[in-house]
Amino acid sequence: MKEHDSREFACVAAGVLDKKLGDDVDILNISNISVIADYFVICSANSPTHARTLASYARETVKKFYGILPQKEEADLRNRWYLLDYGDVVVHIMHREERAYYAIEKFWNHACRIKYREWQDEIEKLEVPY
């Protein structure tokens, strides 16, 4: 079990989703604009099965690496949107149509985005059990 800070955790969650072929993985730092969480990790899935697989893989990999499970977990009835709430990091896995419709990134457009290369560099330093 490994201790974590919320930025590292968000980077690891993004890396897990990226490794399992999640599309358009984004990390938004919302810590200065909301008390909901420090980071949102957002990922697109191509089908309900892909979304379910991404959520399951993320949950299990985070459990192996950090020894924690989500404080809360939700899914819509059609398996097109999964939410894994780890307190300081909230992971959204959405079918690409739902992601386009709800436009979370546009709603939180004043949040800082962690660039892909930046979070990739951060997780390369860690030994994440993909």
VMD Tcl script that builds the backbone (N, CA, C; Angstrom):
set m [mol new atoms 390]
animate dup $m
set s [atomselect $m all]
$s set {name element resname resid chain x y z} {
  {N N MET 1 A 0.845 -1.176 0.000}
  {CA C MET 1 A 0.000 0.000 0.000}
  {C C MET 1 A 0.890 1.238 0.000}
  {N N LYS 2 A 0.521 2.217 -0.788}
  {CA C LYS 2 A 1.320 3.407 -0.980}
  {C C LYS 2 A 0.513 4.633 -0.569}
  {N N GLU 3 A 1.167 5.552 0.120}
  {CA C GLU 3 A 0.554 6.840 0.421}
  {C C GLU 3 A 0.483 7.644 -0.874}
  {N N HIS 4 A -0.434 8.574 -0.947}
  {CA C HIS 4 A -0.537 9.361 -2.170}
  {C C HIS 4 A -0.935 10.796 -1.870}
  {N N ASP 5 A -0.580 11.658 -2.815}
  {CA C ASP 5 A -1.166 12.991 -2.793}
  {C C ASP 5 A -2.166 13.028 -3.943}
  {N N SER 6 A -3.047 13.987 -3.927}
  {CA C SER 6 A -4.156 13.966 -4.880}
  {C C SER 6 A -3.693 14.150 -6.325}
  {N N ARG 7 A -2.652 14.931 -6.550}
  {CA C ARG 7 A -2.149 15.116 -7.920}
  {C C ARG 7 A -1.588 13.797 -8.449}
  {N N GLU 8 A -0.753 13.148 -7.655}
  {CA C GLU 8 A -0.187 11.866 -8.065}
  {C C GLU 8 A -1.303 10.859 -8.332}
  {N N PHE 9 A -2.274 10.824 -7.435}
  {CA C PHE 9 A -3.396 9.894 -7.580}
  {C C PHE 9 A -4.134 10.138 -8.886}
  {N N ALA 10 A -4.400 11.408 -9.204}
  {CA C ALA 10 A -5.088 11.752 -10.455}
  {C C ALA 10 A -4.267 11.299 -11.661}
  {N N CYS 11 A -2.958 11.484 -11.597}
  {CA C CYS 11 A -2.081 11.056 -12.697}
  {C C CYS 11 A -2.103 9.541 -12.857}
  {N N VAL 12 A -2.073 8.813 -11.741}
  {CA C VAL 12 A -2.122 7.355 -11.801}
  {C C VAL 12 A -3.463 6.904 -12.383}
  {N N ALA 13 A -4.563 7.494 -11.935}
  {CA C ALA 13 A -5.882 7.133 -12.465}
  {C C ALA 13 A -5.950 7.397 -13.967}
  {N N ALA 14 A -5.421 8.526 -14.400}
  {CA C ALA 14 A -5.403 8.836 -15.829}
  {C C ALA 14 A -4.554 7.819 -16.587}
  {N N GLY 15 A -3.418 7.454 -16.028}
  {CA C GLY 15 A -2.549 6.479 -16.667}
  {C C GLY 15 A -3.200 5.119 -16.797}
  {N N VAL 16 A -3.938 4.724 -15.777}
  {CA C VAL 16 A -4.656 3.442 -15.806}
  {C C VAL 16 A -5.677 3.442 -16.940}
  {N N LEU 17 A -6.440 4.518 -17.055}
  {CA C LEU 17 A -7.456 4.617 -18.105}
  {C C LEU 17 A -6.812 4.667 -19.487}
  {N N ASP 18 A -5.723 5.385 -19.602}
  {CA C ASP 18 A -5.002 5.482 -20.863}
  {C C ASP 18 A -4.451 4.116 -21.278}
  {N N LYS 19 A -3.924 3.392 -20.309}
  {CA C LYS 19 A -3.357 2.063 -20.566}
  {C C LYS 19 A -4.420 1.099 -21.088}
  {N N LYS 20 A -5.654 1.241 -20.627}
  {CA C LYS 20 A -6.754 0.361 -21.037}
  {C C LYS 20 A -7.509 0.946 -22.243}
  {N N LEU 21 A -6.864 1.869 -22.937}
  {CA C LEU 21 A -7.373 2.456 -24.178}
  {C C LEU 21 A -8.599 3.341 -23.990}
  {N N GLY 22 A -8.678 4.018 -22.858}
  {CA C GLY 22 A -9.671 5.070 -22.697}
  {C C GLY 22 A -9.291 6.221 -23.625}
  {N N ASP 23 A -10.272 6.907 -24.169}
  {CA C ASP 23 A -10.007 7.991 -25.116}
  {C C ASP 23 A -10.068 9.351 -24.442}
  {N N ASP 24 A -9.286 10.267 -24.977}
  {CA C ASP 24 A -9.326 11.676 -24.544}
  {C C ASP 24 A -9.271 11.826 -23.029}
  {N N VAL 25 A -8.294 11.217 -22.411}
  {CA C VAL 25 A -8.161 11.290 -20.958}
  {C C VAL 25 A -7.698 12.694 -20.576}
  {N N ASP 26 A -8.432 13.308 -19.660}
  {CA C ASP 26 A -8.127 14.660 -19.191}
  {C C ASP 26 A -8.054 14.679 -17.671}
  {N N ILE 27 A -7.195 15.539 -17.156}
  {CA C ILE 27 A -7.152 15.797 -15.710}
  {C C ILE 27 A -7.390 17.285 -15.514}
  {N N LEU 28 A -8.410 17.605 -14.718}
  {CA C LEU 28 A -8.711 18.991 -14.374}
  {C C LEU 28 A -8.407 19.220 -12.901}
  {N N ASN 29 A -7.615 20.233 -12.622}
  {CA C ASN 29 A -7.338 20.626 -11.245}
  {C C ASN 29 A -8.412 21.635 -10.847}
  {N N ILE 30 A -9.325 21.199 -9.983}
  {CA C ILE 30 A -10.426 22.077 -9.571}
  {C C ILE 30 A -10.257 22.538 -8.119}
  {N N SER 31 A -9.095 22.280 -7.543}
  {CA C SER 31 A -8.882 22.545 -6.114}
  {C C SER 31 A -9.051 24.012 -5.733}
  {N N ASN 32 A -8.761 24.923 -6.640}
  {CA C ASN 32 A -8.874 26.352 -6.317}
  {C C ASN 32 A -10.253 26.927 -6.603}
  {N N ILE 33 A -11.139 26.108 -7.191}
  {CA C ILE 33 A -12.443 26.645 -7.576}
  {C C ILE 33 A -13.620 25.859 -7.012}
  {N N SER 34 A -13.346 24.769 -6.296}
  {CA C SER 34 A -14.437 23.957 -5.773}
  {C C SER 34 A -13.997 23.183 -4.537}
  {N N VAL 35 A -14.961 22.861 -3.700}
  {CA C VAL 35 A -14.688 22.011 -2.539}
  {C C VAL 35 A -15.092 20.561 -2.813}
  {N N ILE 36 A -15.620 20.291 -4.004}
  {CA C ILE 36 A -16.059 18.945 -4.369}
  {C C ILE 36 A -14.896 17.968 -4.325}
  {N N ALA 37 A -13.773 18.374 -4.903}
  {CA C ALA 37 A -12.593 17.516 -5.010}
  {C C ALA 37 A -11.412 18.395 -5.389}
  {N N ASP 38 A -10.243 17.769 -5.451}
  {CA C ASP 38 A -9.066 18.481 -5.954}
  {C C ASP 38 A -8.922 18.305 -7.461}
  {N N TYR 39 A -9.249 17.094 -7.940}
  {CA C TYR 39 A -9.070 16.773 -9.357}
  {C C TYR 39 A -10.247 15.980 -9.893}
  {N N PHE 40 A -10.563 16.233 -11.161}
  {CA C PHE 40 A -11.432 15.382 -11.946}
  {C C PHE 40 A -10.560 14.694 -12.982}
  {N N VAL 41 A -10.731 13.398 -13.120}
  {CA C VAL 41 A -10.126 12.657 -14.217}
  {C C VAL 41 A -11.288 12.242 -15.106}
  {N N ILE 42 A -11.220 12.601 -16.381}
  {CA C ILE 42 A -12.323 12.370 -17.298}
  {C C ILE 42 A -11.817 11.554 -18.485}
  {N N CYS 43 A -12.610 10.578 -18.883}
  {CA C CYS 43 A -12.203 9.666 -19.941}
  {C C CYS 43 A -13.420 9.275 -20.770}
  {N N SER 44 A -13.223 9.105 -22.073}
  {CA C SER 44 A -14.292 8.644 -22.955}
  {C C SER 44 A -14.168 7.153 -23.214}
  {N N ALA 45 A -15.321 6.513 -23.359}
  {CA C ALA 45 A -15.386 5.099 -23.720}
  {C C ALA 45 A -16.172 4.981 -25.018}
  {N N ASN 46 A -15.904 3.919 -25.756}
  {CA C ASN 46 A -16.539 3.736 -27.057}
  {C C ASN 46 A -17.840 2.950 -27.011}
  {N N SER 47 A -18.111 2.289 -25.889}
  {CA C SER 47 A -19.326 1.481 -25.761}
  {C C SER 47 A -19.619 1.285 -24.277}
  {N N PRO 48 A -20.821 0.844 -23.944}
  {CA C PRO 48 A -21.111 0.546 -22.535}
  {C C PRO 48 A -20.175 -0.521 -21.966}
  {N N THR 49 A -19.826 -1.513 -22.759}
  {CA C THR 49 A -18.904 -2.557 -22.295}
  {C C THR 49 A -17.532 -1.973 -22.015}
  {N N HIS 50 A -17.069 -1.083 -22.885}
  {CA C HIS 50 A -15.775 -0.421 -22.691}
  {C C HIS 50 A -15.796 0.423 -21.417}
  {N N ALA 51 A -16.881 1.157 -21.195}
  {CA C ALA 51 A -17.000 1.983 -19.993}
  {C C ALA 51 A -16.954 1.118 -18.734}
  {N N ARG 52 A -17.693 0.028 -18.729}
  {CA C ARG 52 A -17.710 -0.890 -17.580}
  {C C ARG 52 A -16.328 -1.488 -17.339}
  {N N THR 53 A -15.647 -1.876 -18.418}
  {CA C THR 53 A -14.304 -2.446 -18.306}
  {C C THR 53 A -13.322 -1.422 -17.761}
  {N N LEU 54 A -13.394 -0.202 -18.252}
  {CA C LEU 54 A -12.504 0.859 -17.758}
  {C C LEU 54 A -12.727 1.100 -16.268}
  {N N ALA 55 A -13.980 1.165 -15.848}
  {CA C ALA 55 A -14.281 1.412 -14.430}
  {C C ALA 55 A -13.758 0.273 -13.562}
  {N N SER 56 A -13.984 -0.941 -13.981}
  {CA C SER 56 A -13.528 -2.107 -13.227}
  {C C SER 56 A -12.006 -2.147 -13.141}
  {N N TYR 57 A -11.357 -1.913 -14.262}
  {CA C TYR 57 A -9.891 -1.926 -14.308}
  {C C TYR 57 A -9.301 -0.814 -13.431}
  {N N ALA 58 A -9.890 0.377 -13.516}
  {CA C ALA 58 A -9.404 1.493 -12.694}
  {C C ALA 58 A -9.563 1.176 -11.209}
  {N N ARG 59 A -10.731 0.687 -10.824}
  {CA C ARG 59 A -11.007 0.344 -9.420}
  {C C ARG 59 A -9.990 -0.679 -8.907}
  {N N GLU 60 A -9.767 -1.744 -9.669}
  {CA C GLU 60 A -8.875 -2.818 -9.230}
  {C C GLU 60 A -7.411 -2.397 -9.220}
  {N N THR 61 A -6.980 -1.638 -10.198}
  {CA C THR 61 A -5.586 -1.203 -10.246}
  {C C THR 61 A -5.276 -0.219 -9.122}
  {N N VAL 62 A -6.197 0.705 -8.866}
  {CA C VAL 62 A -6.014 1.646 -7.758}
  {C C VAL 62 A -5.991 0.887 -6.430}
  {N N LYS 63 A -6.834 -0.120 -6.311}
  {CA C LYS 63 A -6.853 -0.934 -5.086}
  {C C LYS 63 A -5.500 -1.634 -4.880}
  {N N LYS 64 A -4.943 -2.191 -5.954}
  {CA C LYS 64 A -3.631 -2.854 -5.853}
  {C C LYS 64 A -2.526 -1.870 -5.481}
  {N N PHE 65 A -2.540 -0.701 -6.109}
  {CA C PHE 65 A -1.447 0.268 -5.935}
  {C C PHE 65 A -1.548 1.047 -4.630}
  {N N TYR 66 A -2.761 1.501 -4.296}
  {CA C TYR 66 A -2.947 2.340 -3.107}
  {C C TYR 66 A -3.660 1.631 -1.956}
  {N N GLY 67 A -4.290 0.508 -2.231}
  {CA C GLY 67 A -5.017 -0.208 -1.187}
  {C C GLY 67 A -6.319 0.447 -0.788}
  {N N ILE 68 A -6.918 1.213 -1.706}
  {CA C ILE 68 A -8.183 1.882 -1.388}
  {C C ILE 68 A -9.217 1.608 -2.481}
  {N N LEU 69 A -10.463 1.676 -2.072}
  {CA C LEU 69 A -11.595 1.584 -2.989}
  {C C LEU 69 A -12.300 2.937 -3.021}
  {N N PRO 70 A -13.114 3.187 -4.043}
  {CA C PRO 70 A -13.848 4.456 -4.080}
  {C C PRO 70 A -14.732 4.615 -2.840}
  {N N GLN 71 A -14.842 5.848 -2.346}
  {CA C GLN 71 A -15.762 6.134 -1.244}
  {C C GLN 71 A -17.197 5.990 -1.717}
  {N N LYS 72 A -17.398 6.296 -2.986}
  {CA C LYS 72 A -18.717 6.189 -3.586}
  {C C LYS 72 A -18.523 5.831 -5.055}
  {N N GLU 73 A -19.444 5.047 -5.556}
  {CA C GLU 73 A -19.375 4.638 -6.953}
  {C C GLU 73 A -20.780 4.671 -7.527}
  {N N GLU 74 A -20.902 5.235 -8.716}
  {CA C GLU 74 A -22.202 5.319 -9.361}
  {C C GLU 74 A -22.073 4.969 -10.832}
  {N N ALA 75 A -23.147 4.471 -11.388}
  {CA C ALA 75 A -23.227 4.210 -12.822}
  {C C ALA 75 A -24.655 4.478 -13.267}
  {N N ASP 76 A -24.807 4.931 -14.489}
  {CA C ASP 76 A -26.165 5.092 -14.990}
  {C C ASP 76 A -26.708 3.724 -15.391}
  {N N LEU 77 A -27.995 3.630 -15.614}
  {CA C LEU 77 A -28.646 2.342 -15.881}
  {C C LEU 77 A -28.203 1.701 -17.193}
  {N N ARG 78 A -27.690 2.500 -18.107}
  {CA C ARG 78 A -27.282 1.959 -19.405}
  {C C ARG 78 A -25.768 1.713 -19.483}
  {N N ASN 79 A -25.070 1.858 -18.379}
  {CA C ASN 79 A -23.614 1.652 -18.321}
  {C C ASN 79 A -22.851 2.563 -19.281}
  {N N ARG 80 A -23.277 3.802 -19.361}
  {CA C ARG 80 A -22.619 4.751 -20.252}
  {C C ARG 80 A -21.876 5.836 -19.479}
  {N N TRP 81 A -22.018 5.847 -18.155}
  {CA C TRP 81 A -21.296 6.819 -17.343}
  {C C TRP 81 A -21.021 6.187 -15.995}
  {N N TYR 82 A -19.755 6.131 -15.637}
  {CA C TYR 82 A -19.331 5.637 -14.327}
  {C C TYR 82 A -18.639 6.754 -13.591}
  {N N LEU 83 A -18.887 6.831 -12.316}
  {CA C LEU 83 A -18.239 7.810 -11.458}
  {C C LEU 83 A -17.601 7.049 -10.297}
  {N N LEU 84 A -16.297 7.222 -10.133}
  {CA C LEU 84 A -15.566 6.640 -9.010}
  {C C LEU 84 A -15.082 7.805 -8.155}
  {N N ASP 85 A -15.643 7.932 -6.967}
  {CA C ASP 85 A -15.339 9.065 -6.091}
  {C C ASP 85 A -14.364 8.619 -5.005}
  {N N TYR 86 A -13.136 9.107 -5.099}
  {CA C TYR 86 A -12.102 8.797 -4.110}
  {C C TYR 86 A -11.897 9.952 -3.127}
  {N N GLY 87 A -12.841 10.853 -3.076}
  {CA C GLY 87 A -12.732 11.992 -2.162}
  {C C GLY 87 A -12.027 13.154 -2.832}
  {N N ASP 88 A -10.702 13.129 -2.827}
  {CA C ASP 88 A -9.951 14.228 -3.427}
  {C C ASP 88 A -9.822 14.107 -4.942}
  {N N VAL 89 A -10.119 12.937 -5.485}
  {CA C VAL 89 A -10.099 12.719 -6.938}
  {C C VAL 89 A -11.396 12.011 -7.336}
  {N N VAL 90 A -12.055 12.550 -8.345}
  {CA C VAL 90 A -13.276 11.943 -8.872}
  {C C VAL 90 A -12.997 11.544 -10.322}
  {N N VAL 91 A -13.221 10.272 -10.617}
  {CA C VAL 91 A -12.990 9.737 -11.953}
  {C C VAL 91 A -14.327 9.600 -12.665}
  {N N HIS 92 A -14.418 10.226 -13.846}
  {CA C HIS 92 A -15.614 10.141 -14.689}
  {C C HIS 92 A -15.244 9.345 -15.932}
  {N N ILE 93 A -15.943 8.244 -16.162}
  {CA C ILE 93 A -15.770 7.450 -17.375}
  {C C ILE 93 A -17.090 7.524 -18.112}
  {N N MET 94 A -17.070 8.129 -19.280}
  {CA C MET 94 A -18.309 8.435 -19.985}
  {C C MET 94 A -18.261 7.955 -21.423}
  {N N HIS 95 A -19.389 7.421 -21.897}
  {CA C HIS 95 A -19.513 7.153 -23.324}
  {C C HIS 95 A -19.302 8.484 -24.039}
  {N N ARG 96 A -18.665 8.434 -25.184}
  {CA C ARG 96 A -18.303 9.690 -25.855}
  {C C ARG 96 A -19.514 10.595 -26.137}
  {N N GLU 97 A -20.697 10.027 -26.383}
  {CA C GLU 97 A -21.887 10.855 -26.622}
  {C C GLU 97 A -22.299 11.604 -25.360}
  {N N GLU 98 A -22.259 10.932 -24.206}
  {CA C GLU 98 A -22.589 11.591 -22.942}
  {C C GLU 98 A -21.553 12.668 -22.609}
  {N N ARG 99 A -20.308 12.361 -22.894}
  {CA C ARG 99 A -19.260 13.351 -22.614}
  {C C ARG 99 A -19.471 14.608 -23.449}
  {N N ALA 100 A -19.816 14.428 -24.712}
  {CA C ALA 100 A -20.076 15.587 -25.566}
  {C C ALA 100 A -21.313 16.356 -25.088}
  {N N TYR 101 A -22.346 15.628 -24.685}
  {CA C TYR 101 A -23.591 16.263 -24.243}
  {C C TYR 101 A -23.400 17.042 -22.941}
  {N N TYR 102 A -22.776 16.422 -21.939}
  {CA C TYR 102 A -22.641 17.062 -20.631}
  {C C TYR 102 A -21.490 18.057 -20.565}
  {N N ALA 103 A -20.505 17.905 -21.417}
  {CA C ALA 103 A -19.411 18.877 -21.572}
  {C C ALA 103 A -18.830 19.338 -20.235}
  {N N ILE 104 A -18.405 18.385 -19.433}
  {CA C ILE 104 A -17.838 18.718 -18.118}
  {C C ILE 104 A -16.662 19.684 -18.241}
  {N N GLU 105 A -15.818 19.465 -19.224}
  {CA C GLU 105 A -14.648 20.343 -19.395}
  {C C GLU 105 A -15.059 21.785 -19.689}
  {N N LYS 106 A -16.138 21.953 -20.419}
  {CA C LYS 106 A -16.604 23.314 -20.708}
  {C C LYS 106 A -17.184 23.962 -19.457}
  {N N PHE 107 A -17.924 23.180 -18.666}
  {CA C PHE 107 A -18.482 23.712 -17.423}
  {C C PHE 107 A -17.354 24.136 -16.469}
  {N N TRP 108 A -16.290 23.348 -16.425}
  {CA C TRP 108 A -15.138 23.635 -15.554}
  {C C TRP 108 A -14.002 24.261 -16.355}
  {N N ASN 109 A -14.317 25.110 -17.341}
  {CA C ASN 109 A -13.292 25.656 -18.233}
  {C C ASN 109 A -12.291 26.570 -17.523}
  {N N HIS 110 A -12.597 27.010 -16.344}
  {CA C HIS 110 A -11.680 27.850 -15.586}
  {C C HIS 110 A -10.737 27.011 -14.708}
  {N N ALA 111 A -10.865 25.704 -14.777}
  {CA C ALA 111 A -9.959 24.810 -14.046}
  {C C ALA 111 A -8.662 24.657 -14.838}
  {N N CYS 112 A -7.581 24.405 -14.127}
  {CA C CYS 112 A -6.293 24.139 -14.784}
  {C C CYS 112 A -6.286 22.700 -15.281}
  {N N ARG 113 A -5.811 22.518 -16.483}
  {CA C ARG 113 A -5.696 21.193 -17.075}
  {C C ARG 113 A -4.251 20.731 -16.945}
  {N N ILE 114 A -4.077 19.493 -16.540}
  {CA C ILE 114 A -2.734 18.925 -16.527}
  {C C ILE 114 A -2.515 18.309 -17.899}
  {N N LYS 115 A -1.472 18.746 -18.561}
  {CA C LYS 115 A -1.204 18.287 -19.919}
  {C C LYS 115 A -0.802 16.820 -19.938}
  {N N TYR 116 A -1.145 16.169 -21.047}
  {CA C TYR 116 A -0.884 14.738 -21.227}
  {C C TYR 116 A 0.575 14.392 -20.931}
  {N N ARG 117 A 1.505 15.084 -21.533}
  {CA C ARG 117 A 2.930 14.776 -21.354}
  {C C ARG 117 A 3.331 14.949 -19.886}
  {N N GLU 118 A 2.746 15.918 -19.224}
  {CA C GLU 118 A 3.052 16.184 -17.819}
  {C C GLU 118 A 2.632 15.008 -16.930}
  {N N TRP 119 A 1.405 14.505 -17.110}
  {CA C TRP 119 A 0.987 13.388 -16.254}
  {C C TRP 119 A 1.635 12.087 -16.688}
  {N N GLN 120 A 1.976 11.951 -17.957}
  {CA C GLN 120 A 2.722 10.776 -18.400}
  {C C GLN 120 A 4.109 10.743 -17.750}
  {N N ASP 121 A 4.786 11.882 -17.713}
  {CA C ASP 121 A 6.102 11.963 -17.067}
  {C C ASP 121 A 6.013 11.598 -15.591}
  {N N GLU 122 A 4.952 12.057 -14.933}
  {CA C GLU 122 A 4.796 11.788 -13.503}
  {C C GLU 122 A 4.584 10.296 -13.221}
  {N N ILE 123 A 3.781 9.621 -14.031}
  {CA C ILE 123 A 3.525 8.209 -13.741}
  {C C ILE 123 A 4.673 7.302 -14.175}
  {N N GLU 124 A 5.520 7.764 -15.083}
  {CA C GLU 124 A 6.689 6.968 -15.469}
  {C C GLU 124 A 7.624 6.759 -14.277}
  {N N LYS 125 A 7.611 7.682 -13.323}
  {CA C LYS 125 A 8.476 7.601 -12.148}
  {C C LYS 125 A 7.949 6.579 -11.116}
  {N N LEU 126 A 6.678 6.225 -11.246}
  {CA C LEU 126 A 6.038 5.318 -10.278}
  {C C LEU 126 A 6.011 3.901 -10.828}
  {N N GLU 127 A 5.876 2.947 -9.970}
  {CA C GLU 127 A 5.757 1.554 -10.402}
  {C C GLU 127 A 4.307 1.112 -10.261}
  {N N VAL 128 A 3.491 1.539 -11.190}
  {CA C VAL 128 A 2.058 1.233 -11.168}
  {C C VAL 128 A 1.855 -0.176 -11.740}
  {N N PRO 129 A 1.115 -1.044 -11.042}
  {CA C PRO 129 A 0.911 -2.418 -11.507}
  {C C PRO 129 A -0.185 -2.515 -12.572}
  {N N TYR 130 A 0.109 -2.066 -13.767}
  {CA C TYR 130 A -0.900 -2.090 -14.842}
  {C C TYR 130 A -1.273 -3.487 -15.170}
}
mol reanalyze $m
mol bondsrecalc $m
mol representation Tube
mol addrep $m
